[in-house]
C-alpha cells in the first residue's frame, strides 16, 4: 500500500484494533494485552521502533542550509521543497522528474491536520488528559511496548506501529525532539551511505499538525536540510 493511502487509513485501522484490545484487557489485563500485541504486531526485536523513545535533548537548530527550495501550495498546507522529489499531499501528487525505475525515486509525502483533529477522531483519550494534537503526538512517540500498563498505553503502541512509516533499518533509527521558531515536534530517521529516511511530525504554536515523510533515495539531504524544509510549513485555510 502506498504511504499516502496509509496515512489516510491508519485512523480507521486503529479503531478496529482498539475494539479488540478493549475486550482483551477487560478479560485478562495488561500482561496478556502485551502478549496479544506482540503476537499481532511484533516485539521490539522485530520492530525496534516500538521501544524507541525520543532522546532527552531538545534540538534548537539554526537554519543554515544552502539547499534551494521551491514554494508549493496545497489545499491544506504550503511548504518549500527541493527539486528532484515527487511531492504528494495525501492523494494529490506532483512529480518534477521521471525515472526509468519507478521504485528508484525520491518522494516527499505530506499530511496536515487541524488543531484537535486527533482528539475529535479518538474522543476517549480525553479521559486520560489528552486534549490536543501536541499531547496526542507526544504520547504516541513515547509509547513503549515494554511499558504497557493500561488500554491507553496499548492504543498508542498500535498507533505508533501504524503511524510511523518505513524508516529503513530500524536498528540504527534515531528519534529526536526539536524546536524551530514557532514549530516543534519529533523526527524519526535513519541515514546511510545509500538512502535516508525522515519521518517528521511537526506542530505549530496554534496546534496544527504536519507530517513530512521524506524518502531520500541516494541520500541527498542531511538533517539540517530537513529542518530547512520543516521551517517553511504553513497551514492553508
Secondary structure by P-SEA (a helix, b strand, c coil): ccaaaaaacaaaaaaaaaaaaaaaaacccaaaaaaaaaaaccccccccccccccccccccccccccbbbbbbbccccccccccccccccccbbbbcccccccccccbbbbbbbcccccccccccccccccccaaaaaaaaaaccccccccaaaaaaaaaaaaacccccccccbbbbbbccccccccccccccccbbbbbbbbbcccbbbbbbbbbcccccccaaaaaaaaaaccccc
